[in-house]
Amino acid sequence: MQSNRPDIQLLVPDAERDASFALSWFERPEGHATLLSMGNAEDEIEPSTLEGEKATLREFLDLEKDNKQMTRMIVVDGKTIGAVWIELFENHGVKPPSIHIMIGNPEYRGKGIGASVMQSAVDYVKDVLHAPAIYTRHLVSNTIVSNMNKGLGFVEDGEPYSDENGLTWQPIKLELSLG
Ligand SMILES: CC(C)(COP(=O)(O)OP(=O)(O)OC[C@H]1O[C@@H](n2cnc3c(N)ncnc32)[C@H](O)[C@@H]1OP(=O)(O)O)[C@@H](O)C(=O)NCCC(=O)NCCS
């Protein structure tokens, strides 16, 4: 996956490099809201630890080895500010390939980074994986990601539905013209 902007790097996860940044996203006051906006249920959110973040990053590498997920850390100004991941297996009823993103550091939101990184992931799915479509979902309440994905050409893929935690999701898709 190649970044479309010279100021944004997309790097293979590295537990030693990235874990302290990930911890800082979730320890700051906005961290809880970030996890909620991603669709984590309130009662499932546990306090982050450095070891826990390292374990998550190693899990990303294991998933990549098993060809289940491709994760790239978003690095700007020498700081790991978020992550983008392409899931290659059906997860939570979302067909593969699906793309997910989080700019964990709020200081870097609203600067066009999310849209640029999403476009890089879309380009990868189209040009390297040659998949005919991308599926994903977002909370109905997350208007920012909804606006971003609409801007990239995603359209609604059916009606919103509620999960077992009472969260309401909108399925969306992007048809890719191959060739
Ligand atoms: C959602 C997220 C990835 C967007 O990334 P970003 O870098 O902040 O967004 P960008 O600056 O690239 O903006 C892209 C588009 O998003 C929308 N957007 C961005 N900030 C917005 C805001 N505050 N209000 C409404 N729409 C907004 C706009 O449509 C914007 O396009 P425009 O600039 O042409 O108007 C990022 O804010 C984030 O990670 N938030 C927390 C976690 C999350 O919600 N992840 C997605 C879970 S499905």
PDBQT file of the ligand as one rigid body, heavy atoms in Angstrom, charges set to zero:
ROOT
HETATM    1  C1  LIG A 201     -12.956   9.381  10.530  1.00  0.00    +0.000 C 
HETATM    2  C2  LIG A 201     -11.511   9.773  10.288  1.00  0.00    +0.000 C 
HETATM    3  C3  LIG A 201     -10.727   8.566   9.776  1.00  0.00    +0.000 C 
HETATM    4  C4  LIG A 201     -11.460  10.878   9.223  1.00  0.00    +0.000 C 
HETATM    5  O1  LIG A 201     -10.126  11.203   8.957  1.00  0.00    +0.000 OA
HETATM    6  P1  LIG A 201      -9.663  12.749   8.886  1.00  0.00    +0.000 P 
HETATM    7  O2  LIG A 201      -8.232  12.780   8.513  1.00  0.00    +0.000 OA
HETATM    8  O3  LIG A 201     -10.060  13.401  10.156  1.00  0.00    +0.000 OA
HETATM    9  O4  LIG A 201     -10.594  13.266   7.714  1.00  0.00    +0.000 OA
HETATM   10  P2  LIG A 201     -10.173  14.213   6.484  1.00  0.00    +0.000 P 
HETATM   11  O5  LIG A 201      -9.539  15.461   7.009  1.00  0.00    +0.000 OA
HETATM   12  O6  LIG A 201      -9.400  13.418   5.497  1.00  0.00    +0.000 OA
HETATM   13  O7  LIG A 201     -11.583  14.600   5.876  1.00  0.00    +0.000 OA
HETATM   14  C5  LIG A 201     -12.221  13.749   4.940  1.00  0.00    +0.000 C 
HETATM   15  C6  LIG A 201     -13.697  14.071   4.905  1.00  0.00    +0.000 C 
HETATM   16  O8  LIG A 201     -14.295  13.690   6.139  1.00  0.00    +0.000 OA
HETATM   17  C7  LIG A 201     -15.337  14.618   6.447  1.00  0.00    +0.000 C 
HETATM   18  N1  LIG A 201     -15.008  15.303   7.681  1.00  0.00    +0.000 N 
HETATM   19  C8  LIG A 201     -13.784  15.477   8.251  1.00  0.00    +0.000 A 
HETATM   20  N2  LIG A 201     -13.899  16.129   9.422  1.00  0.00    +0.000 NA
HETATM   21  C9  LIG A 201     -15.211  16.392   9.582  1.00  0.00    +0.000 A 
HETATM   22  C10 LIG A 201     -15.976  17.036  10.605  1.00  0.00    +0.000 A 
HETATM   23  N3  LIG A 201     -15.393  17.537  11.713  1.00  0.00    +0.000 N 
HETATM   24  N4  LIG A 201     -17.314  17.100  10.466  1.00  0.00    +0.000 NA
HETATM   25  C11 LIG A 201     -17.935  16.568   9.375  1.00  0.00    +0.000 A 
HETATM   26  N5  LIG A 201     -17.266  15.940   8.373  1.00  0.00    +0.000 NA
HETATM   27  C12 LIG A 201     -15.929  15.861   8.479  1.00  0.00    +0.000 A 
HETATM   28  C13 LIG A 201     -15.425  15.573   5.280  1.00  0.00    +0.000 C 
HETATM   29  O9  LIG A 201     -16.335  15.038   4.334  1.00  0.00    +0.000 OA
HETATM   30  C14 LIG A 201     -14.019  15.529   4.731  1.00  0.00    +0.000 C 
HETATM   31  O10 LIG A 201     -13.956  15.866   3.379  1.00  0.00    +0.000 OA
HETATM   32  P3  LIG A 201     -13.753  17.404   2.949  1.00  0.00    +0.000 P 
HETATM   33  O11 LIG A 201     -12.523  17.863   3.660  1.00  0.00    +0.000 OA
HETATM   34  O12 LIG A 201     -13.602  17.316   1.461  1.00  0.00    +0.000 OA
HETATM   35  O13 LIG A 201     -14.971  18.109   3.392  1.00  0.00    +0.000 OA
HETATM   36  C15 LIG A 201     -10.841  10.297  11.597  1.00  0.00    +0.000 C 
HETATM   37  O14 LIG A 201     -11.458  11.496  11.986  1.00  0.00    +0.000 OA
HETATM   38  C16 LIG A 201     -10.902   9.303  12.746  1.00  0.00    +0.000 C 
HETATM   39  O15 LIG A 201     -10.123   8.359  12.764  1.00  0.00    +0.000 OA
HETATM   40  N6  LIG A 201     -11.818   9.490  13.700  1.00  0.00    +0.000 N 
HETATM   41  C17 LIG A 201     -11.933   8.635  14.868  1.00  0.00    +0.000 C 
HETATM   42  C18 LIG A 201     -12.102   7.158  14.591  1.00  0.00    +0.000 C 
HETATM   43  C19 LIG A 201     -13.170   6.838  13.553  1.00  0.00    +0.000 C 
HETATM   44  O16 LIG A 201     -14.262   7.361  13.606  1.00  0.00    +0.000 OA
HETATM   45  N7  LIG A 201     -12.798   5.954  12.622  1.00  0.00    +0.000 N 
HETATM   46  C20 LIG A 201     -13.704   5.458  11.621  1.00  0.00    +0.000 C 
HETATM   47  C21 LIG A 201     -14.454   4.300  12.163  1.00  0.00    +0.000 C 
HETATM   48  S1  LIG A 201     -15.483   3.484  10.984  1.00  0.00    +0.000 SA
ENDROOT
TORSDOF 0
